[in-house]
């Protein structure tokens, strides 16, 4: 009788251990699935930011940042990723309006879906064609996305 009770106890112990392992594995799988779903949702809502390259037929020394959706942005910050100053294509960037403060970082303010904002650039004196890289941090409530874009500086227009 004691042997039968021991066998039943060992079986119950093994069953409890397997049940605990199974519950832990299931919880871990659920947490991984939630993380994958959260990342997928974040990717789906990543702003589609487009830069309209500079064109001397438009305003000189400005590129246009266009919000192609999927949502309004409460703030768009920029950071120049290309070298600035004497070795780079530009000395700095600035948000238009009032007095432009040239620098490697700044804010364009809000950017509703379907609208565009200008971003001023201060080219180096050579005005050679160069590619300029900019990282934008797009904010909407508590969500933030980093979007990297590049634009080409046009050469100095021919006069004459």
Phi, psi and omega in degrees: 000319180294324179294319180296319179295322178296316180296317179295319179296316179297317178299317179295320178297314179296320178296319178295319178297315178296320179297317179296316178298317180296318179295318178297314180298319179295317179295319179295318178297320178295317179297319178295319178296319178297318179296318178296317180295319178296317178295320179297316180296320178298317179295321180295329182264005178300128180301139175265094183263131180237140176253126172272118184301153179299147180213127182291349174285339176266208177279138179288152174060037176216140170244156182250128177261121185246132177266103179271019175100185006270010185206165173289149178246129182283338175199145174232118177257151179234152176217123178291124180260343176279158176300143178249165177086211187298330183268347185258177180285331181229155174280328181178178179236159177205150173278134180292162178109130179064223178261120180291129175255109184285138177187185180263352177222159177174188181228139175263357182080209182284156177214091179296155179301135178087354180256173179225155177229145177276147174232114181282144172232147180250097185289155172291163187298332185292332180053029175285158177290125179219157174262134180246129178257136180225134173258127178253134171255114183258127184244142172212103185064234180270353182273143179221141178228143173255127182232124181256131179225158177231154172218154180261131174283132177285152176290164177303131180294145178287133178246132175136000000 
